[in-house]
Amino acid sequence: MTASTVVLWRHGRTPFNAENRFQGQLDVPLDDVGRAQAAAAAAHLSTLPIDVVVSSDLVRALDTASALTSLTGHTLTRDPALREVDAGEWQGLVGAEIAQKWPQEHAAWRRGDDVAMGGGETRTRLGERVAAAVEAHAAAVPDGGTLLVASHGAALKAGVLRLLDLPVTAGSAFAGFRNAHWAVLRRRSRGWALEEYNAGPPGAAVGAEG
């Protein structure tokens, strides 16, 4: 039992995305644009041979995933291990506010250093958490099947790096996930290979990268 394909899908836009606020693990819902993005992406993803759908338990990811399962009839499994990064005291703030209160930490984070965001998680810890969850769910998919994971921008990017066995410092070579966009990983003999990154249907590109 193991999936040969994993689709990693970021949630649609939220009001915090529109304002470029750090969401972290705050439970912020989709806005109208985000719901439209999720519906557009779901219409495309519903044509894929998906076997299992799992999601972060935060409402923005759940509602995005539900746009797909309402079309396909899949059972939707919730997993808190797929939540966004714990950004500690940075959650709910915009970049300028963070830079003013924590100038050194914010500058280090922007450089790509592996700092604990707002006293919360580091990118390394985040990647380990998300990759472990993806691998666990993939192991429960029938051989050769497809797992779809609905999660969050920073979580998915960190998870991709870990699944590809790349260092945290390689993150600067990857753009952030756009709202309602996805990546596709295929299992190879030596591990996972990245087949698609930041794929999405027309109309889903509005919103901040995460």
C-alpha positions in Angstrom: 0.0 0.0 0.0 1.6 3.2 -1.1 0.7 6.2 -3.3 2.8 6.8 -6.4 1.5 10.3 -6.8 0.8 13.1 -4.3 -1.0 16.4 -5.1 -0.2 19.1 -2.6 -2.9 21.9 -2.8 -2.9 25.2 -1.1 -6.1 26.7 0.1 -7.9 29.7 -1.6 -7.4 33.3 -0.6 -8.4 34.6 2.9 -8.8 38.2 4.1 -5.4 37.9 5.8 -3.8 36.8 2.5 -5.4 39.9 0.9 -3.8 42.1 3.6 -0.5 40.2 3.6 -0.9 39.2 7.3 0.8 36.2 8.8 -1.9 33.7 9.4 0.0 30.8 10.9 -2.4 28.6 12.8 -5.1 31.2 13.3 -8.3 29.8 11.9 -9.0 32.4 9.2 -11.8 31.5 6.7 -11.8 31.9 2.9 -13.0 35.2 1.4 -15.3 35.4 -1.7 -12.2 35.3 -4.0 -10.9 32.3 -2.1 -14.1 30.3 -2.5 -14.2 31.1 -6.2 -10.5 30.0 -6.5 -11.2 26.8 -4.7 -14.2 26.0 -6.9 -12.2 26.7 -10.1 -9.3 24.5 -8.9 -11.6 21.7 -7.7 -13.3 21.5 -11.1 -9.8 20.8 -12.6 -8.6 18.5 -9.9 -11.8 16.4 -10.0 -10.7 15.1 -13.4 -7.7 13.4 -11.8 -7.7 9.8 -10.6 -7.6 10.7 -6.9 -8.0 7.9 -4.3 -7.7 9.7 -1.0 -8.2 13.3 0.1 -6.8 14.7 3.4 -6.7 18.2 4.7 -5.4 20.4 7.5 -8.1 20.9 10.1 -8.0 24.7 9.7 -11.2 25.9 8.1 -9.6 27.6 5.0 -8.0 24.3 4.0 -11.1 22.2 4.9 -13.4 24.5 2.8 -11.0 24.3 -0.1 -10.8 20.5 0.1 -14.6 20.3 0.5 -15.0 22.1 -2.9 -13.3 19.0 -4.4 -15.0 16.3 -2.3 -18.4 17.8 -3.0 -17.7 17.0 -6.7 -16.0 13.6 -6.3 -17.8 12.1 -3.3 -14.5 11.3 -1.5 -14.4 11.1 2.3 -12.4 14.0 3.6 -9.9 13.2 6.4 -8.7 15.9 8.7 -5.2 15.9 10.1 -3.9 18.7 12.4 -0.3 17.7 11.4 -1.0 19.4 8.1 -1.6 22.8 9.7 0.3 25.9 8.7 3.5 26.9 10.5 3.1 27.9 14.1 4.3 31.5 13.7 3.9 32.4 17.4 3.7 36.1 18.1 3.9 37.0 14.4 0.4 35.6 13.8 -2.1 38.2 12.8 0.6 40.9 12.0 1.8 42.3 8.7 5.4 42.3 7.8 6.1 46.0 8.7 4.8 45.3 12.2 7.0 42.3 12.6 10.0 44.1 11.3 9.5 46.9 13.8 9.1 44.6 16.8 11.5 41.9 15.9 14.0 43.5 13.4 16.8 41.0 13.7 14.5 37.9 13.6 12.5 39.2 10.7 15.6 40.0 8.7 16.9 36.5 9.4 13.7 35.0 8.3 13.6 37.0 5.1 17.2 35.8 4.3 15.9 32.3 4.6 17.6 31.5 7.9 16.0 28.7 9.9 14.6 30.8 12.7 11.6 30.0 15.0 9.0 32.4 13.6 7.6 34.5 16.4 9.0 32.0 18.8 7.0 29.2 17.1 8.3 26.7 14.6 11.4 26.7 12.4 11.2 25.8 8.7 13.1 22.5 9.5 10.6 21.5 12.2 7.7 22.5 9.9 9.0 20.4 7.0 9.5 17.4 9.2 6.0 17.6 10.5 4.3 18.0 7.2 6.4 15.5 5.3 5.8 12.8 8.0 2.1 13.4 7.7 2.2 13.2 3.9 4.2 10.0 4.0 1.8 8.4 6.6 -1.2 9.1 4.5 0.5 8.0 1.3 1.3 4.7 2.9 -2.4 4.0 3.3 -3.3 4.6 -0.4 -3.6 1.6 -2.7 -0.4 0.8 -4.7 0.0 3.2 -7.6 -2.8 5.5 -6.3 -3.0 9.2 -5.8 -3.2 11.2 -2.6 -4.4 14.8 -2.5 -3.4 16.9 0.4 -5.1 20.3 1.1 -2.8 22.5 3.3 -1.1 25.8 3.5 1.6 27.7 1.7 4.6 27.6 4.1 3.6 24.1 5.2 3.6 22.7 1.7 6.8 24.4 0.6 8.6 23.1 3.7 7.1 19.7 3.1 8.2 19.6 -0.5 11.8 20.4 0.4 11.8 17.6 3.0 10.1 15.1 0.7 12.7 15.9 -2.0 15.5 15.6 0.6 16.6 19.2 0.0 18.0 21.5 2.6 16.0 24.4 4.1 18.4 26.8 2.3 17.1 25.5 -1.1 13.8 27.2 -0.3 14.9 30.5 -1.9 14.9 28.7 -5.2 11.2 27.9 -4.9 8.4 30.5 -5.3 5.8 30.5 -2.6 2.6 28.5 -3.3 -0.1 30.7 -4.9 -3.6 30.5 -3.5 -5.5 27.4 -4.7 -2.4 26.2 -6.7 -0.8 22.8 -6.3 2.4 20.7 -6.7 2.6 17.1 -8.0 5.1 14.7 -6.6 5.8 11.3 -8.3 7.4 8.4 -6.5 10.6 7.2 -8.1 13.0 4.3 -7.1 15.1 6.8 -5.1 12.4 8.8 -3.5 10.0 11.6 -4.7 10.4 13.7 -7.8 8.8 17.1 -8.4 6.6 16.9 -11.6 4.6 20.1 -11.3 4.9 23.2 -9.1 2.4 26.1 -8.6 0.0 24.7 -11.2 -3.5 26.1 -11.3 -6.4 26.9 -13.5 -7.1 30.4 -15.0 -8.6 32.8 -12.4 -6.9 31.2 -9.4 -3.8 33.3 -9.3 -5.2 36.2 -7.3 -3.7 36.5 -3.8 -0.5 36.4 -1.9 2.2 33.7 -2.2 2.6 31.7 0.9 
